[in-house]
Amino acid sequence: MRPRADPVNGPVWVLGAGSIGCFVGGCLQAAGAEVHFIGRPRVLSGLAADGLRVSDLDGRDDTVPPSALHLHDSPPTSHTPSLVLLCVKSPATAEAAASLQVPPGTPVVSLQNGVGNPAVAAAAAPSLRVIPGMVPFNVAQLGPGHFHRGTEGRIAVQADPSLDPWRAVFDRAGLPLDVFDDLAPVQWGKLLLNLNNPVNALSGLPLQAQLLDRGHRRTLAALMAEALQLLGRAGIEPAKLSPLPWRWMPAFLRLPTPVFRVLAARMLRIDAKARSSMADDVARGRRTEVDALCGEFVRLAARLGTTAPRNTEMVRRIEDLTAGRV
């Protein structure tokens, strides 16, 4: 357990206590913040029985005992939060935001995939102060109450004065925030990377093994090339999230595996346990976020008066798989 930080600003609510929510919330609580976890009974029962363990590929391993956890199946009415971390899956965004009966102006940071969730949350609950955020790293649930960060990266957020007092808290929790005046380019860049999520889900492999398979990389390259063409037509410049320019990425992914393994050493610094959250959803028969990932490019194509056949096909394949039709 890390040294306890001074209390700051009151409770943090994690709305959507899944892999990302439990990892981020667990790190904050291990650093001394008061955190309330709001989520599904399946996850909460594991936390109530075994406590919360957060670990990562860099050697972190913190545990919060069950007796120290605040667990809720819906937003509590006994107190109000000073900060809400919105971590639900994309299809649940509007319902989750509308469920927040909190004072107007309460900061709500969307730590979700895709680019449209902050706008959806703001439309569903106009009194909230919804702040776009982005989590670049992968978190896998390794067992009841155990959440493991298997890849690198720092949380990014859009600049907002309400977050200034919290930056030191996130620093102490080992979760430093990168702040941007405009997060949209970063969100589009993350969306390009997240096109690997459905590829990984269909592969049945851990992330590292999947990326070392040239056939799966070619599938990702095709999705990414189509998406980059659409972004170019729309005049959208995604933020550079790796040393390689985006325009080179599809060709880089298509390289023979022995060459790719050497040149992509940094990209492949992935814990062997890491897998995409979509792979977990598919394994459990849950609805996925494919519409917020590949579907975003399908909608962009429609706005541009064209089509996105590769991304459309990926949406169909994942939806058919989770519907039990394949």
C-alpha positions in Angstrom: 0.0 0.0 0.0 1.3 3.4 -0.9 1.6 6.2 1.7 -1.7 7.8 2.4 -2.3 11.1 0.7 -4.0 14.0 2.3 -7.8 14.0 1.7 -8.7 16.1 -1.4 -12.0 17.5 -2.3 -14.3 14.7 -1.1 -15.2 11.4 -2.7 -14.5 10.0 -6.1 -17.2 8.0 -7.8 -16.2 5.3 -10.3 -19.3 4.9 -12.4 -18.8 1.6 -14.3 -16.6 -0.5 -12.1 -15.1 -2.7 -14.8 -11.5 -3.3 -15.7 -10.5 0.4 -16.3 -12.7 1.7 -13.5 -11.4 -0.8 -10.9 -7.8 -0.2 -11.9 -7.9 3.6 -11.9 -10.1 3.7 -8.8 -8.0 1.1 -7.0 -4.8 3.1 -7.7 -6.5 6.2 -6.3 -7.7 4.5 -3.2 -4.3 2.9 -2.6 -2.9 6.5 -2.6 -5.4 7.6 0.0 -8.4 8.9 -1.9 -12.0 8.0 -0.9 -13.4 6.0 -3.8 -16.8 4.6 -4.3 -17.2 1.9 -6.9 -20.6 1.6 -8.8 -21.0 -1.4 -11.0 -22.5 -4.7 -11.9 -23.1 -7.3 -9.1 -20.7 -9.8 -10.9 -17.8 -7.4 -10.3 -18.9 -6.1 -7.0 -19.3 -9.6 -5.5 -15.7 -10.4 -6.3 -14.5 -7.1 -4.7 -16.7 -7.8 -1.6 -15.2 -11.3 -1.2 -11.6 -10.8 -2.2 -10.9 -7.1 -2.0 -9.3 -5.1 -4.9 -5.8 -5.8 -6.2 -4.2 -3.6 -8.8 -0.9 -4.7 -10.5 1.0 -3.8 -13.6 3.8 -4.8 -15.9 6.2 -2.4 -14.1 5.9 -4.3 -10.8 3.2 -2.4 -9.0 1.1 -4.6 -6.7 -1.4 -2.9 -4.3 -4.3 -4.5 -2.4 -7.3 -2.8 -0.8 -9.1 -5.1 1.6 -12.9 -5.7 1.3 -13.6 -3.8 4.5 -12.1 -0.7 3.1 -14.1 -0.7 -0.2 -17.3 1.4 -0.8 -19.4 -0.7 -3.2 -22.7 0.3 -4.8 -25.0 -1.2 -7.5 -26.3 2.3 -8.2 -25.2 5.9 -7.5 -25.5 6.4 -3.7 -27.8 9.1 -2.3 -26.1 9.4 1.1 -23.4 11.8 -0.2 -22.3 13.6 -3.3 -19.0 13.2 -5.2 -16.4 15.8 -5.9 -15.3 13.9 -9.0 -16.9 11.2 -11.1 -15.0 8.9 -13.4 -17.3 7.7 -16.1 -16.0 4.2 -17.1 -19.1 2.4 -18.4 -19.1 0.8 -21.9 -20.2 3.1 -24.7 -23.7 1.6 -25.1 -24.5 2.5 -21.5 -23.2 6.1 -21.5 -26.5 8.0 -21.8 -28.3 5.9 -19.1 -25.3 6.1 -16.8 -25.0 9.9 -17.1 -28.7 10.4 -16.6 -28.5 8.3 -13.4 -26.2 10.8 -11.8 -28.3 12.9 -9.4 -25.4 15.2 -8.4 -25.0 19.0 -8.0 -24.9 20.9 -11.2 -21.3 21.4 -12.5 -20.0 18.3 -10.9 -16.9 17.3 -13.0 -17.4 14.0 -14.8 -14.4 12.7 -16.7 -15.2 10.3 -19.5 -12.5 7.5 -19.4 -14.2 5.7 -22.3 -13.3 4.4 -25.8 -14.4 6.2 -28.9 -14.8 9.9 -29.6 -18.5 10.5 -29.0 -19.2 9.5 -25.4 -18.5 12.9 -23.8 -21.1 14.5 -26.1 -23.6 11.7 -25.4 -23.2 12.0 -21.6 -23.5 15.8 -21.8 -26.7 15.5 -23.8 -28.2 13.0 -21.4 -27.3 15.1 -18.3 -26.8 18.8 -19.3 -26.1 19.9 -15.8 -23.0 17.9 -15.5 -19.5 19.2 -16.3 -18.4 16.4 -18.7 -14.7 16.4 -19.5 -13.2 14.2 -22.3 -10.5 11.8 -21.2 -8.6 8.9 -22.8 -7.0 5.8 -21.2 -4.2 4.5 -23.5 -3.3 1.4 -21.6 -4.9 -2.0 -21.5 -6.3 -3.5 -18.2 -7.2 -7.2 -17.9 -9.1 -8.8 -15.1 -6.9 -11.8 -14.0 -9.3 -13.0 -11.3 -12.0 -11.9 -8.9 -11.0 -8.4 -7.8 -7.6 -8.5 -9.5 -7.0 -5.9 -12.3 -3.7 -5.8 -14.2 -2.3 -3.1 -16.5 -0.5 -4.9 -19.2 0.6 -2.0 -21.5 2.1 1.5 -21.1 0.7 4.9 -21.4 -0.6 8.0 -19.4 -4.2 9.1 -19.0 -5.0 12.1 -21.1 -7.7 14.7 -20.3 -9.0 17.9 -21.8 -7.9 21.0 -19.8 -10.5 22.0 -17.2 -9.9 24.1 -14.1 -12.0 21.7 -12.0 -9.3 19.0 -12.5 -6.4 21.2 -11.4 -6.7 20.2 -7.7 -6.8 16.5 -8.6 -3.6 16.4 -10.7 -1.4 15.9 -7.6 -3.7 13.1 -6.4 -3.4 11.3 -9.7 0.4 11.8 -9.6 0.6 10.2 -6.1 -1.6 7.3 -7.4 0.9 6.6 -10.2 -1.5 7.9 -12.8 -0.1 11.2 -14.0 -2.5 13.2 -16.3 -1.4 14.6 -19.6 -3.6 17.7 -20.2 -4.6 19.0 -23.6 -6.4 22.1 -24.7 -8.2 20.0 -27.3 -8.4 16.3 -26.7 -10.2 15.5 -30.0 -7.0 14.7 -32.0 -5.8 12.4 -29.2 -9.2 10.6 -29.1 -9.1 10.0 -32.9 -5.5 8.7 -32.5 -6.6 6.3 -29.8 -9.6 5.3 -31.9 -7.2 4.2 -34.7 -5.3 2.1 -32.2 -8.5 0.6 -30.8 -9.3 -0.8 -34.2 -7.2 -3.7 -33.0 -9.7 -4.5 -30.3 -12.1 -6.5 -32.6 -9.1 -8.1 -34.3 -7.8 -9.3 -31.0 -11.3 -10.5 -29.9 -11.7 -12.6 -33.1 -8.1 -14.0 -32.8 -8.6 -15.6 -29.5 -5.0 -14.7 -28.6 -3.4 -12.4 -26.1 -2.5 -9.1 -27.5 1.2 -9.7 -27.9 0.7 -13.1 -29.7 -1.9 -11.5 -31.9 0.3 -8.7 -33.0 3.1 -11.2 -33.8 0.7 -12.9 -36.3 1.1 -11.4 -39.7 -2.4 -12.4 -40.8 -4.0 -10.5 -37.9 -1.7 -7.5 -38.5 -2.9 -7.4 -42.1 -6.5 -7.3 -41.0 -5.7 -4.4 -38.6 -3.7 -2.7 -41.4 -6.7 -2.8 -43.7 -9.0 -1.4 -41.1 -6.5 1.4 -40.3 -5.8 2.3 -43.9 -9.5 2.7 -44.6 -9.9 4.8 -41.5 -6.9 7.0 -42.3 -8.3 7.7 -45.8 -11.6 8.8 -44.3 -9.9 11.0 -41.7 -7.9 12.6 -44.5 -11.1 13.4 -46.5 -12.7 14.8 -43.4 -9.7 17.1 -42.6 -9.2 15.4 -39.2 -5.6 15.1 -38.1 -5.2 12.4 -35.4 -2.6 13.0 -32.8 0.7 11.1 -33.2 0.7 8.4 -30.4 3.8 6.5 -31.5 7.2 7.4 -33.1 5.8 6.3 -36.5 3.7 8.7 -38.6 0.1 7.4 -39.0 0.5 7.3 -42.8 3.3 4.7 -42.5 1.4 2.5 -40.0 -0.5 0.2 -42.4 2.7 -0.7 -44.3 4.6 -1.2 -41.0 1.9 -3.7 -39.8 2.2 -5.7 -43.0 6.0 -6.3 -42.6 7.2 -9.9 -42.3 7.0 -10.9 -38.7 10.8 -11.3 -38.1 11.3 -7.7 -39.3 8.2 -6.4 -37.4 9.4 -8.1 -34.2 12.7 -6.1 -34.3 11.3 -2.8 -35.4 8.2 -2.9 -33.1 10.1 -3.7 -29.9 8.5 -0.8 -28.1 5.0 -1.6 -29.4 5.4 -5.2 -28.3 6.3 -4.2 -24.7 3.0 -5.8 -23.6 2.5 -8.1 -20.7 1.8 -11.6 -21.8 -1.5 -11.5 -19.8 -2.9 -8.5 -21.7 -5.9 -8.8 -24.0 -8.5 -6.4 -25.3 -11.6 -5.6 -23.3 -13.6 -6.6 -26.3 -12.1 -10.1 -26.1 -13.4 -10.3 -22.5 -16.8 -9.1 -23.6 -17.0 -11.7 -26.4 -15.9 -14.4 -24.0 -18.7 -13.5 -21.6 -21.3 -13.1 -24.3 -21.7 -9.4 -23.5 -22.5 -6.5 -25.9 -19.3 -5.0 -27.2 -18.1 -1.5 -28.1 -17.5 -2.3 -31.7 -20.1 0.3 -32.8 -18.1 3.0 -31.0 -14.9 1.9 -32.7 -15.3 0.6 -36.2 -18.8 2.0 -36.3 -17.5 5.5 -35.8 -15.7 5.2 -39.1 -18.7 3.7 -40.8 -20.7 6.8 -39.7 -17.9 9.2 -40.8 -17.9 7.5 -44.2 -21.7 8.1 -44.4 -21.3 11.8 -43.6 -18.7 12.0 -46.4 -21.1 10.3 -48.9 -19.0 7.1 -49.1 -18.7 3.7 -47.5 -16.2 1.9 -45.2 -16.5 -1.7 -46.2 -13.7 -3.1 -44.0 -15.0 -1.5 -40.8 -18.6 -2.3 -41.7 -17.6 -5.9 -42.1 -15.9 -5.9 -38.8 -18.9 -4.5 -37.0 -21.0 -7.3 -38.6 -18.6 -10.0 -37.6 -18.4 -9.0 -34.0 -22.2 -8.4 -33.7 -22.8 -11.8 -35.3 -20.4 -13.4 -32.9 -21.9 -12.0 -29.8 -25.4 -12.7 -31.0 -24.4 -16.4 -31.4 -24.8 -16.5 -35.1 -21.3 -17.7 -35.9 
